Amino acid sequence: MSQKEIAVSVPQGLDPVYANRIQVAYKEDEFTFIFLHEIPGTNQARAKSIVSITPRHAKNLIAVLSRSMKDYEEKFGTIQAPSEKSGETNVTMRGYS
């Protein structure tokens, strides 16, 4: 598969969004990512962005994230994954139909 370059236009008023938690939902024809900002010391989070993509794009996203994480860890060192037992995981997965 050949790589092609595309010109990306980022609107001036587009602000970056910080998220420290994500919910992932899926159905047959899409994956939906809800990026959240969990407020420290509370049991509350605010949705910051919702992005839906096709399953094929989700598969490509996994590959890109894997390559990017490998490159990052080679440059900055290994990141220890949070333990699910400790409750540190920041991803909630759920399916929907």
C-alpha positions as CSV (number, residue, x, y, z in Angstrom):
1,M,0.0,0.0,0.0
2,S,1.5,3.3,-1.0
3,Q,1.6,6.3,1.3
4,K,0.1,9.5,0.0
5,E,0.5,13.0,1.5
6,I,-2.6,15.1,2.1
7,A,-2.8,18.8,3.1
8,V,-4.5,19.2,6.4
9,S,-6.3,22.4,7.2
10,V,-6.7,23.2,10.9
11,P,-9.2,26.0,11.6
12,Q,-7.7,28.9,13.6
13,G,-10.4,28.6,16.3
14,L,-9.9,24.9,16.9
15,D,-8.6,24.4,20.5
16,P,-6.8,21.3,21.7
17,V,-8.7,19.1,24.0
18,Y,-7.3,17.3,27.0
19,A,-8.8,13.9,28.0
20,N,-7.6,11.6,30.8
21,R,-10.3,8.9,30.2
22,I,-11.9,7.3,27.2
23,Q,-15.0,5.2,26.7
24,V,-15.1,3.0,23.6
25,A,-18.4,1.8,22.2
26,Y,-19.0,-0.2,19.1
27,K,-21.6,-1.8,16.9
28,E,-21.4,-3.6,13.5
29,D,-20.6,-0.6,11.4
30,E,-18.8,1.9,13.7
31,F,-16.6,2.5,16.8
32,T,-17.3,5.5,18.9
33,F,-14.7,7.1,21.2
34,I,-15.9,9.4,23.9
35,F,-13.0,11.4,25.3
36,L,-13.6,12.5,28.8
37,H,-11.9,14.7,31.4
38,E,-12.2,13.1,34.8
39,I,-12.2,15.7,37.5
40,P,-9.6,14.6,40.1
41,G,-11.0,13.7,43.6
42,T,-14.6,13.3,42.3
43,N,-16.6,10.6,40.6
44,Q,-17.4,13.0,37.8
45,A,-16.2,13.4,34.2
46,R,-17.1,15.8,31.4
47,A,-17.3,14.6,27.8
48,K,-14.8,16.7,25.7
49,S,-15.2,15.1,22.3
50,I,-17.0,12.2,20.6
51,V,-15.5,10.6,17.5
52,S,-17.0,7.8,15.4
53,I,-15.0,5.8,12.8
54,T,-15.5,2.7,10.7
55,P,-14.2,-0.6,11.9
56,R,-11.6,-0.5,9.2
57,H,-10.4,2.9,10.4
58,A,-10.3,1.5,13.9
59,K,-8.1,-1.3,12.8
60,N,-5.8,1.2,11.1
61,L,-5.8,3.4,14.3
62,I,-4.6,0.4,16.3
63,A,-1.7,-0.1,13.9
64,V,-0.7,3.6,13.9
65,L,-0.9,3.8,17.8
66,S,1.2,0.6,18.1
67,R,3.9,2.0,15.8
68,S,3.8,5.4,17.5
69,M,4.0,3.8,21.0
70,K,7.0,1.7,19.9
71,D,8.8,4.8,18.5
72,Y,7.9,6.8,21.7
73,E,9.2,4.1,24.0
74,E,12.4,3.8,22.0
75,K,13.0,7.5,22.4
76,F,11.7,8.1,26.0
77,G,11.7,4.7,27.7
78,T,9.1,2.0,28.4
79,I,5.7,3.0,29.8
80,Q,4.3,0.6,32.4
81,A,0.7,-0.2,31.7
82,P,-1.7,0.4,34.6
83,S,-2.9,-2.6,36.4
84,E,-6.6,-3.4,36.1
85,K,-6.7,-4.6,39.7
86,S,-5.5,-1.2,40.9
87,G,-8.4,0.5,39.2
88,E,-6.0,2.8,37.3
89,T,-7.2,1.9,33.8
90,N,-8.8,4.8,32.0
91,V,-10.6,3.0,29.3
92,T,-14.2,1.7,29.5
93,M,-15.2,-0.6,26.7
94,R,-18.8,-1.4,25.9
95,G,-20.7,-2.6,22.9
96,Y,-24.0,-1.4,21.7
97,S,-26.4,-2.4,19.0
